[in-house]
């Protein structure tokens, strides 16, 4: 049985970064913008807050450049060494400012959500910098686990009693599941699952994938929450892919799992209202119910995200 994250049906939380350049504005926005408060990351304030540079920060022998370059000192690498998480550094400007604001509040929420780059996506970045897979994979896994463990402790200290929703961002998951990828799919999924193990049992795990949704793969990772874009109700291929996974989706919800539906797209023109997005989401959820998924579970165990 998965840990249930108590929330109002259809509660919202943020996914991805905010466009703010000022931490004070971003923190104020984060406290009021969504039903579940989401700790901000601010890559427009500093590129160091982009998810890959953030994940690489503190790894001995690795240096991130301002424009996305990665420099590697092979002799300084330690695949099993601790990775430092420095909240006073440029990589955590938004995170640190949010926690500072939380320490002064008496109305702490029951839930708070934050996310961190997943080991697969971080490993891809290291491979592209020239490291062999045999080096990049354990280094990425160690870095993600160390950072998430440290950040989890910092949030717990600043927000005692608040349950954390910790989402691992894996935009490149689909790329690692194609037939010609050198690592078998089962090993890829186990690799992502390995990072989830550092999340404390009283907190909630999630995996976000903004690319093409491989439903069975995401549901096999073992996260409590899978965060996915809402399929287009008029796209036969997208709908067929989701409906083919209906038995596993139903099982996930019955076990206490959740789905965070990316209902409002942020990669194109911003609509004047959310009506179209809501109608599409409603049509998608109705199609699952028609295939036998419990309507009460669909409603209760769904989040809504941009």
Secondary structure, DSSP 8 states (H G I E B T S, - for coil): --------TTEE---S----SSHHHHHHHHHHHSSSEE----TTT-GGGSHHHHHHTT-TTEEE-TTS-EEE-GGG--TTS-----TTSGGGHHHHHHHHHHHT-S---SEEEEEEE-HHHHHHHHHHTT--HHHHHHHHHHHHHHHHHHHHHHHHHHSTT-EEEEEEE-TTTGGGGSTT-SS-HHHHHHHHHHHHTTS-TTSEEEEEE-SS--HHHHHHS--SEEEEE---TT-HHHHHHHHHTHHHHHHHHHTT-EEEEE-S--SS---S-SHHHHHHHHHHHHHHHHTT--HHHHHHTEEEE-
